[in-house]
């Protein structure tokens, strides 16, 4: 297991640590890149995950103030697809959200695109996923405005894009966290929703389907979608019309998870979704010869945890399906939570709902304080003597440079 190592990277077998996505890329990534055409973003993600927290990214030498023990501390890649780089980003993001909680219940809705669209989305990520965000925004605003739902006001919500299933296959869906009510159009009242449900999911799904297919047709008519290779037939007028007919007859899925009783549960729950990557390192069980074994939850079998073994090339292919276009925003805010007026609206709604509620305020924490809170470990304490403090004394220069040579046709990742 994991026998291929040229000394540039830490060995799994030598220090007893668990296997990681980075190990898979280091062992099999070079061959994969030679045999398959990848986008620039995919190549960049592979490279950055491979060199994350290694000498290639530089760092510093730390020395103990008591015993003089020294150790290297390497920099992180901070790529949003890297399994090792999400904890700090998640904690800082959640801390910022403390100033936005409202004294009301919350709903969690999930809007899922039919898998018939997957081949087209993979070649047109930006336009078709932008349409997903737009469609969900328009659908929720339309329902909040409709008198039959007894609200008639402006909703506010956070939407988080996920692109994967538990087995790393393409599965495009949007998680929406929605306060249980709306701000009146006159901005003088908070109108609470029903406690058990916000809108009927069946009605939402039909509206979601109708709006998405309309925007999809508009994008097609404006030549904003490409149809390369195996999906070329779908790009013809006949092929696309058949796709639209197929989509309109399918049952689209909008799923409502159990509502929250109040804002105190929301932050913990949000953290499960906002900074996830396709697979976390703790799910990888082994890397043996040319295969990778990992755990997954079988949604069709009462969420039982099972093992799946894939060829390394197939594991890499599936992981790279979920690389997003550069600068694509996967967490977005809508309605009264839109960035421009968010803070003003939040303060107004808090006054309208409950003026006496004391809210948890944002806390300024260092990396050391965050790690101590999460793990109970003081990362500044000397691991050798347990008394002194580790302080940086010498900078380690960065050596890793991304050199990309394109061969043949590069797969579109727009």
N, C-alpha and C positions, 0 to 999 in steps of 0.2 A: 504493500500500500504506500502511495506517495513517495516512490523511490526516486523520482526525477527532480533533482535540485542542484543548481550550479553554485550555491553559496550566496547568491545575491539576496535571497529572501529567507525569512525564518522558516525552518523546517517544522512540519507538524509532528513528525515522529520523534524528533530530537528533544522537544520540550513538553510533549504530552498534551498539547492543546488540541481542541476539537477542529475538524476540517472546516474550511470557509470557502465562500464563493471565490475569493482571491486565489486560493490554492488551485481551484479548478481552472481558472484562467491561466495561471502560471504553468500548469502542467500541460494543458491541451489547447490553450489559446493561440499559440503560434501556428500550429497545424490548422486550426480552424480558420484563421485569417488567410492562410494560403489557399484554402480550398473553397472559400465562400466570399461573395461580394458583400461588403458591409458599408453602411453609411459612415460619414465622418463622426456623427454623434455616437454611434455604436463603438467605433474604434477608440474614441476618446474615453468612453465609459470603461471599456475593458482595460485600457492602459492605466487609468487613474485608480481603479479598484486593485489592480495588480501591485501598484507601488504604494498604496495607502499605508501609512505608518511604517515605512521602510526608509533606509538611508537615501533612496532616490529622491525623496521629497525634502530631505534636510531635516533639521531640528536643532537640538542642543544637547550638550553633555551636562548632566546634573551631578552635583557633589554634595555629600552630607556635611552639615555644619559641625557634627560631632566626631564621627569616625573616619571621615574622608572617603567613604565608599562612593564610587562613581557608576553611573549608568547612562545609556543613551535614551533620549526621548525624541521620537520621530514625529513629524507633522502628519496630519490627516489630509486626505485628498478633498474632503468636503463636497464631493459629488453627491447630488441628491439621489442617485441610484445605488450608492454604496451602502451595504448593510452595516458597516462599522461607523458610519458618520451621521446617523440619524438621531441619536440620543440627545446630544446637546442642542441640535436644531429644534427638536420636538419640545424640549423643556423650555427653551427660550420663547418659542412660539406660544406655548400654553400659558406661560407667565404673562405675555402681552395680552392674552385673551381675558385675563381676570378682570380687566377694566371694562369688558363688554358684556358681562353676564347680566341677565335680567331676572327679577324676582317673579318668575313664572315657570310653568312646566315647559318642556321641550319635546319636539317630535323628531324622529329620525326616519326619513324616507330614502329609498334606494331606487333609482331609475336605471333600468338595464336595457341596452341595445340588443336586438336580435343578432344571433351569430351569423345570419345570412350576410350581414354587413361587414364582418370581420376582414375578409380579403381586401375589400376596398378601403377600409379604415387604415389598415397596415401600410397602404401606399399613399394615404392622404390624411395622416394623423391630424395635422393642424386644422385644416378646414372642417373635417367631419367631427372632430372633438369640440371645436368651437361651436358648431351647430348643436351639439349635445348640451353644452352649457346654456346656449341661447334658448333652446327649446324648453328646457326645464325652468329657466327663469320666466319665460313667457307663460308657461302653463300654470305655475304657482301664482303668478300675478293675476292671471285671468280668473282663477278659482277664488282668490282672495277678494276680488272685485264683485263676483257673482252673488246676488242677494240670497240665492238658495242655500248658501253655506253659512249665512247669518254672521258675516264678518264685515264686508264692504270697507276695506281699508288697504293700507300698504303692508305687505309682509316683509320680513327680513330673514336672511338665512346665509349660512356658509355652505358651499358646495366643494366636495373633495373628489377628484377623479381617481379611480382605480381601474387598472387595465388587465388584471390577471384573475385566474381562478386558483384554487389551492394547488393544482397540479401544474401551474405556470402557463397554462394555455391562455390565449387571448380571450378576454371576457370584459367588455367595456361597460362600466357602470359608474354612476354618480351618487355619492353619499351626500345627503342634505340634512343639516341640523337646523331646525326651525323653531323659534320661540312660539309658544302656544297662544297666538293672538296677532292682531294687526294694529298699526297706528292709523287712526282715522285720517282721512284725506285732509281734514282741516287742521290736523295735528293738535287737537285739543282733548282727545280721548284715547285710552288704550282699550281695545275691544277684545276680550278674551275669547278663545275658541272653546269648543267642547273639551272635556277633560280626557275622554277616551280616544277620540280620533279627530284629525284635522279636516281631511277630505276623504271621500271614498276612493280607495286605490283603483278600483275598476274604472271609475270615471276619469281619474287622473291618467291611467294607462291609455285610454282611448284618445284623450286630448294630446297626450305626449306623442303617440303614434302619428296622429294627423298633422301635427305641427312639424315634427321631424321630417316626415316624407315630403311635405310642401317645401321646406327649406332645402332638402336634398335635391329635389327636382330643380329648384331655382339655381342651385350651385352647378348642377349638370348643364343646364341651358346656358349658363354664363361661362362654360368651359373651365370651371375652377377645380375639376376633379380629373385625375389621370387614371388610366386603366392599362397598365403595362402587363406584359407577359401573359400569365394564365388567366387574367381577368379581362383580356382585350375584348372578348365577345360581349361582356357586360357593358362595355363602353359604347356599343352600337345603339342606335335608337331603339331597335327591337329588343335587344338584351336589357337595356336599362328600363324600358317600359315593363318588361316581364318581372324585373326585380321589384319595381314599385308595386305592381299588382300582388306579388308574393308578400311583400312587407305589409300591405294594407289588409291582407286576409289573415295574417298571423296575430296571435294574442301576445301583446307586449306586456312586459312585467314591471309593475311598480310595487315595491314591497314596503310595508310599514312595520318598523320594529317597535317594541314596547315603549310607550312614552315615558319620559323622565318626570319624577314628581317635582323636581326643583333644580335650580342651577348648581347645587353642590355636587350633583352626580355628573354634570356635563363635562367638566374639564378632564376628569379621569377617562371618560368614555371617548372624548375627542382624541385623546392621545393614542388610542388604538388605531385610528384611521388616518390622521393627517400626514404623518411622516413614514408610513410604511413603504417598503420596497417589495419587489416581486417575491423575494424569499429572504428570510432572515437566517443568519448563520447558525443559530441554535437548532434549526430544522434539518441541517445537513448531518446525516449519520456517518457516512463513510464515502471515501473515494478509493475504489479498488480496481486496479488494472485500468480499464477504459470505461468504467461505469461510476455513476453517482447515485447514492441512495439517500432519500430524504423522507421526512414525515409530511403527511397532509391529512386534513380532516375531510372525510367523505360525507358531503352534504346529503347524499342519497341513502346513507346508512346511519342515521341518527348522530351525525357529526363524530363518528368514531375515528380515532387517530390510527392511520395505517401507514405502511411504508411503500414507497414507489422507487424502482430502480430504472434509471435511464442511461443510455450511452452518453458519454461526456459531450459529444457533439450535439446531441439532441437537447441535453440540459442547457448548453450554451445558447443554442438556437432559441429555446423557449425564453430564457432570461432576457435575451436581446430584443425579443418582441416588445418589451415594455419600456424600452428607452424612448423618452419623449423628445420632441424637437427642441433645439436650443431656445431658451428663453420662453418656452411654453409655460403658462401659469396653470398649475394644477389645483390650487386652492383659490377660490374666488368668492367674493362677497356681493350680495344683491339686496335690492330693496332698501329699507332703512339702515341696513348694515353696509351699504356701499361706501367705499373709502371717503369720498368727498364730505359727506354729512354724517358719518357714522358716530363720531364722538358726541356731536350735538344731539343727535337723535337718541342715543343711549341715555344720556343725562336727562333728556325730556321724558322718556318712557319710564325711567326709574322714579321720577317725581310723580308721574301720573298713576303708576301702579301702586307704589308703596313708599312713601317719603321717609319712613322710619327704619327701613331695612339697612343694616350695616353690611357693606360689601367687602369681600377680600380684595385688597389692593395689590397692584403689581409690586413684586419684590425684586430688588437688584441683587443678583447673586453672581459670584465668580464661578469659574469652571470647577474649582476645588470645592466650593460650597455645594454646588449642584451634585457632584459626585458623592460627597459625604452624605447628603440627604437621600440620594437614591440607593446607595450601596452600603453606607455605614463605614466606608473606607476613606481614610485621610490620605489622598494621593501625594501629599507633600511630606508625609512621614517616611523616614529612611526605612527601607525594607530589610536592611542588614542589622542595624543596631536597635531600631525601634524607638530611638530617642531624638536624634537630630532631624533637621529639616533639609529636604533636597532642594537646592537652589541652582539655577542655570549658571554655568561658568564659561562655557565655550560654545559658540555657534557652529553647527554642522552645516556646510553648504549643500544646496540642492544639486543633484546630479542627473535626475531623470528628465529627459527631453522627449517630447512626443514627435516621432518621425513617422509620417504616414505616406505610403506610396500606393496610389490607387491603380488597380489592374482591372481592366475591363469595365463593365457597367456597374455603377454603384447603385444599390437599392435606395429608392427615394424614401425619405423619412420626414417629409414635410407634414 
